[in-house]
Amino acid sequence: MSLNLKVAVIGPQDLVQAVMELGLKYEGFTMIPAAYQHERDTVKLVADLADQADIFLFTGPIPYQMALKIIKDKPMVHVHYSGTALYKVLFDLIRSGVLHAGDTSGLQISVDVLEREEIEERLSEIGMSDNELYVKSYKVGQETDELVSFHHDLWTEGKVKVTVTSVTSVYERLKKLNVPVYRVVPTRSSIRDCLNRALLEAKSLKFSSSQIAVGIMNIDNFMKVSKEVSSEYELQRKKLVLQQILLDYGEETQALIKWTDGDEVSFITTRGIIEQTTKRFQEAPLLLEIMEKLQWKASIGIGIGRTANEAEGKAREALLKAKLSGGGNCFLIMQDGLVYGPMGSELILEYSIRSEDPRLLSIAKKVGLSVGTINKLQSFCNRLGTTTFTASQLAEGFGITLRSARRIMAVLEKFEIARIVGEEQPAGRGRPRQIYHLTLEGAGHEQK
């Protein structure tokens, strides 16, 4: 399989250069160097390269963690800093006279980013024990100033004789403060491992992007809305607007548009293009445009498959879900049964209509609901950030009627998978809403 992917390499200048040199041996990669002066420049570099890069490669875990907040639709890998990289630092300590060859007495040392267990293991392997070791692991969102203070304070208090950091900006700051500091850099084997992972991501991306995507769209209650139009001329104008919207969408997505005799339109394109136009299955721009320009509600089902027939079958399933959710929605079903939807809503669920988990299968069989519904409940709780909610919230999240949501909760309550833990008074008049707590963990097993 021929690859032609752009890999953005982000990190300090020397490490970017090291990755670039090794990356030249990988066919199908076009390497884009993006060196920074400080880790905080990562966000700007990522934003600048968002439209150019297919894959982001970071030379360390800190810029990678920073980028996680803003990169949602592209593969990312980073070079791992293992305890093995400490060997070079220990060699540098010997060369500079801080440590003498054969000296097995303990070190007074502070280290960041690396894990304590890894450091102790490496020191033990070379016969160094009884070390006074101070370790500060990196936490997401942590400012590098904290790492500078950590090392500087220990040194000024006389608790350590040498400091070791994996962060370039911390290394530069400590040097200016005249603190004896050594920098951990990843080994060439770690860089090669990272490039190999990027290659696997590229192959996976290439394969998945070329899968066939079929979309089926129709206007909800078309007969009813067409009768509400003031005249036949007005209806024909609206149809022309709809046709133009779909032609523009077909051009944008490089899709083959198929018009049927009825009110249904289908289109065939690739998964990669659908991922791009929907911001990784989060948005539904076609539905939004139809609503804005025509004030018509439409439903769309998108299916992904290895063949056109398989993709169309998934699209039919997805369209049915969109219709059953009240219409005006877009659902997508992957080849493996993973469902995304309603796309474009505030609460997009991601769940599978299949499961091989005996616990979930047992719950589904016990309560008489499909395993897809049980998976959907788990996804709903994950997106909501809590297992406590009302039937009204469930109805909105599932895109079903309040009556159907209450029926689901009543079934779950009957089998003690959900229980009422309180109630809330809605704004204005109306009966109090019952608040349920869902317990899927541990459920599904008979009590003995």
Stockholm file with secondary structure:
# STOCKHOLM 1.0

chainA/1-448         MSLNLKVAVIGPQDLVQAVMELGLKYEGFTMIPAAYQHERDTVKLVADLADQADIFLFTGPIPYQMALKIIKDKPMVHVHYSGTALYKVLFDLIRSGVLHAGDTSGLQISVDVLEREEIEERLSEIGMSDNELYVKSYKVGQETDELVSFHHDLWTEGKVKVTVTSVTSVYERLKKLNVPVYRVVPTRSSIRDCLNRALLEAKSLKFSSSQIAVGIMNIDNFMKVSKEVSSEYELQRKKLVLQQILLDYGEETQALIKWTDGDEVSFITTRGIIEQTTKRFQEAPLLLEIMEKLQWKASIGIGIGRTANEAEGKAREALLKAKLSGGGNCFLIMQDGLVYGPMGSELILEYSIRSEDPRLLSIAKKVGLSVGTINKLQSFCNRLGTTTFTASQLAEGFGITLRSARRIMAVLEKFEIARIVGEEQPAGRGRPRQIYHLTLEGAGHEQK
#=GR chainA/1-448 SS CCCCEEEEEEEEHHHHHHHHHHHTTSTTEEEEEEEESSGGGHHHHHHHHTTTCSEEEESSHHHHHHHHTTCCSSCEEECCCCGGGHHHHHHHHHHTTSSCTTCCSCCEEEEESSCHHHHHHHHHHTTCCSCEEEEECCCTTCCHHHHHHHHHHHHHTTSCSEEEESCHHHHHHHHHTTCCEEECCCCHHHHHHHHHHHHHHHHHHHHHHTSEEEEEEEETTHHHHHHTSSCHHHHHHHHHHHHHHHHHHHHHTTCEEEECSSSEEEEEEEHHHHHHHTTTTTCCHHHHHHHHHHCCCEEEEEEEESSHHHHHHHHHHHHHHHHHTTSSCEEEECTTSEEEESTTSSSCEEEESCCCCHHHHHHHHHHTCCHHHHHHHHHHHHHHTCSEEEHHHHHHHHTCCHHHHHHHHHHHHHTTSEEEEEEECCSSSSCCEEEEEECCTTTTSCCC
#=GC SS_cons         CCCCEEEEEEEEHHHHHHHHHHHTTSTTEEEEEEEESSGGGHHHHHHHHTTTCSEEEESSHHHHHHHHTTCCSSCEEECCCCGGGHHHHHHHHHHTTSSCTTCCSCCEEEEESSCHHHHHHHHHHTTCCSCEEEEECCCTTCCHHHHHHHHHHHHHTTSCSEEEESCHHHHHHHHHTTCCEEECCCCHHHHHHHHHHHHHHHHHHHHHHTSEEEEEEEETTHHHHHHTSSCHHHHHHHHHHHHHHHHHHHHHTTCEEEECSSSEEEEEEEHHHHHHHTTTTTCCHHHHHHHHHHCCCEEEEEEEESSHHHHHHHHHHHHHHHHHTTSSCEEEECTTSEEEESTTSSSCEEEESCCCCHHHHHHHHHHTCCHHHHHHHHHHHHHHTCSEEEHHHHHHHHTCCHHHHHHHHHHHHHTTSEEEEEEECCSSSSCCEEEEEECCTTTTSCCC
//
